[in-house]
Structure formats: structure tokens, C-alpha cells
Amino acid sequence: MQQQLKRGAQTPGVRSPCSTSIIRHRGRAARHQAVAIPEIASIASSVQSIVDTIASAAPGPLQPAVQVIGGDISSVAALTPTMPGLARLTGLYYLLGTKPNAVLGLLDFYFLGPVAKGFRQKFKASNFALRDK
């Protein structure tokens, strides 16, 4: 049975967040080094630079929307999301990521359905022939 007894502070002089801990296993104390994880700020800045590149390549009217959604994604990557940002990302997920897709359902019902109905061949009485019994 493993029990964590004490958590050490960050090792001085090391850039990535590492910690050492003492774990008691069957009466013996052993020192373990935790695995270093990348800094969250560098991940967020990488995501923001990608968003800036995509926003500059996007057409003019779409640039503000791309920057806002990209800023929301980078704030989630930095683990500092805002409530409006989470609401926008949740709405975007609902519109584009769920099954059945809400956007495709609206498009089919309001646009593609009436167009298909207009091109559908209508049956007339002259299309049918009656036979003798």
C-alpha cells in the first residue's frame, strides 16, 4: 500500500515544474522525481500565435470572429477560461460537433427541402392509365 507522506518544493534552478516526493512502500521510504510537464504559458502562447496566423489569412469579415474564438481556445489552453469564452466554445461545439448536427438540420429543413420539393416530379391523372377488369 502506497502513501504519500510529504511533497517537496520545486527544485531551484530548474525551469520546468518538477517536484520530489517521499513515498512509503512496505516500510521503506523512497524518493521519486515527478515527470516534468511543459509550461502551460508556452502552450498558450503557441496556440495564440497559431490563431494570429490563421486570423491574418482569413477573409476580412471573418477575422474578428476567428480572433475571438482563437482567444477563447488559448485561454482554455492556459487554464484561465472566462465564462463568456466557455459559453462561445460550448455553443460552437453544439452547432458543429454534436450528432445530429444542428446546422445541417436547419440547412436541410429550410433550404434544401424546399428546393428538392420544387424539383420533384408531380404526378398527374394523365400519368396513370386505367385497365378493364
Solvent accessible surface area in square Angstrom, and as a share of the most:
residue,aa,sasa,rsa
1,M,183,0.82
2,Q,127,0.56
3,Q,97,0.43
4,Q,93,0.41
5,L,91,0.45
6,K,129,0.55
7,R,167,0.61
8,G,27,0.26
9,A,89,0.69
10,Q,98,0.44
11,T,52,0.30
12,P,123,0.78
13,G,89,0.86
14,V,60,0.34
15,R,200,0.73
16,S,33,0.21
17,P,58,0.37
18,C,16,0.10
19,S,29,0.19
20,T,24,0.14
21,S,17,0.11
22,I,44,0.22
23,I,38,0.19
24,R,99,0.36
25,H,65,0.29
26,R,199,0.73
27,G,58,0.55
28,R,171,0.63
29,A,65,0.51
30,A,43,0.34
31,R,164,0.60
32,H,91,0.41
33,Q,112,0.50
34,A,47,0.37
35,V,133,0.76
36,A,50,0.39
37,I,99,0.50
38,P,92,0.58
39,E,66,0.29
40,I,66,0.33
41,A,73,0.57
42,S,56,0.36
43,I,75,0.38
44,A,15,0.12
45,S,67,0.43
46,S,59,0.38
47,V,35,0.20
48,Q,63,0.28
49,S,61,0.40
50,I,101,0.51
51,V,13,0.07
52,D,71,0.37
53,T,90,0.52
54,I,96,0.49
55,A,1,0.01
56,S,82,0.53
57,A,87,0.67
58,A,17,0.13
59,P,83,0.52
60,G,52,0.50
61,P,124,0.78
62,L,99,0.49
63,Q,58,0.26
64,P,81,0.51
65,A,56,0.43
66,V,41,0.24
67,Q,96,0.43
68,V,68,0.39
69,I,43,0.22
70,G,4,0.04
71,G,25,0.24
72,D,10,0.05
73,I,81,0.41
74,S,12,0.08
75,S,26,0.17
76,V,60,0.34
77,A,31,0.24
78,A,28,0.22
79,L,126,0.63
80,T,91,0.53
81,P,60,0.38
82,T,76,0.44
83,M,150,0.67
84,P,81,0.51
85,G,2,0.02
86,L,70,0.35
87,A,66,0.51
88,R,102,0.37
89,L,36,0.18
90,T,88,0.51
91,G,31,0.30
92,L,66,0.33
93,Y,140,0.53
94,Y,126,0.48
95,L,74,0.37
96,L,108,0.54
97,G,40,0.38
98,T,36,0.21
99,K,186,0.79
100,P,126,0.79
101,N,36,0.19
102,A,25,0.19
103,V,62,0.35
104,L,106,0.53
105,G,41,0.39
106,L,102,0.51
107,L,74,0.37
108,D,81,0.42
109,F,146,0.61
110,Y,131,0.50
111,F,131,0.54
112,L,97,0.48
113,G,29,0.27
114,P,73,0.46
115,V,87,0.50
116,A,55,0.43
117,K,126,0.53
118,G,56,0.54
119,F,174,0.73
120,R,149,0.54
121,Q,139,0.62
122,K,141,0.60
123,F,156,0.65
124,K,133,0.56
125,A,93,0.72
126,S,99,0.64
127,N,82,0.42
128,F,134,0.56
129,A,95,0.73
130,L,178,0.88
131,R,220,0.80
132,D,143,0.74
133,K,244,1.04
